[in-house]
Every structure is written in structure tokens, then in C-alpha cells.
């Protein structure tokens, strides 16, 4: 039986969405190259990925730049141009990644999509596009570009389909490819 597609409910995330948003990120990124680079040990993946996803959510949720679809089935975590410095302190391989990406990330005013995730059970329903849209509208309304990075080669085509172009390509720690993408 197929579930009929309905318009998703998109809302600004609050701390009450944390558990659902973190669960979505952890599930969505279980095979993601970056998250597996950050959390390579299967035995500790769940706790390590929850800590990373929770820290990323907590550092952004109070700024009105995190959106959830259908209560957290998809989540987009953005930083606006006036975002305060992150209170999230990456450690280990996540810190290596963050440092490498920061070294090439443009410093001009922009909207930055730090996390976009859709729960695997809801893939194919265009929730990722829907939950990303408010940030894209805010960027366009301010006349600013939107930036993101991905380490998943399959995502490059997906992001191109919504107007992003590759701005930079790098390799982190001689093993993890990363594409920095920009949407004018």
C-alpha cells in the first residue's frame, strides 16, 4: 500500500523538536561519507552521531534558522549571515573536517545550510526540498547566496537540480571528498 502524498507541515524548529530532528539526522546519515568519517566505529556510531547531531541542532535552534517538516521527519539547519559563533565545539575527526572546510568556505555574507536530512522512511516524498525552501527564500529575499558542503557525490546532482553549483572541491585527510556548493 502506498501512502498518499500530502503537503508537508514546515515549521521553525523549537527545542521540543530536538529528539525527532536528531533521530532523523542519525538515521539519514548512517551511510553518509562524512558522518562515517566522523564516526567510523559501528559500535559507537549511534552515540557519537547523536552527540554531533544534537550539538549542531542545539547551536542553531534558538536563531529561527532551523526548520522541520512533519514534526522532524526532515530537518534543515541553516546559519544566517548574522549567525553568532557556534557554541558547538567539534572534536576528533569532526574537528579536522570543520577546519578543512572552514579554510575554503567563502567569508562573504551568505546563508549556510549546515545540515539537511530526511528520515529514510520518508525519502522520495520531497521533504528535503520542502524543508530547505524557507532558508533558500530567506537568502534570496536578502539578495545573498546560499552555501553548503556535501561529501556524498550523489548529492552534488541533487543540489544542482535546485540551483547550486560547485564552487570548490577538496579532500579532507586524504580520504574524504567534499564539494562546497553555492546558489546565487
URTA-V388516 format. One line per field, one symbol per residue. ss: DSSP state (2 for helix, 1 for strand, 0 for the rest). burial: I if it has 9 or more other ideal C-beta (glycine too) atoms within 8 Angstrom, else O. A space follows every 50 residues. Layout:
ss->???
burial->???
This chain:
ss->00000000011100222222222222220000222222000000222222 22222222222220011110000111111000000000000222222222 22220000011111111102220000222222222222222000111111 0022222222000011111111000111111110
burial->OOOOOOOIOIOOIOOOIIOIIIIIIIIIIIOIIIIIIIIOOOOOIOOIII OIIIIIIIIIIOIOIIIIIIOIIIIIIIIIOOIOOOOOOIOOIIIIIIOI IOOOIOOOOIIIIIIIIIIOOIOOOOIIOIIIIIIIOIIOOOOIIIIIII IIOOOIOOIIOIOIOIOOOIIIIOOIIIIIIIIO
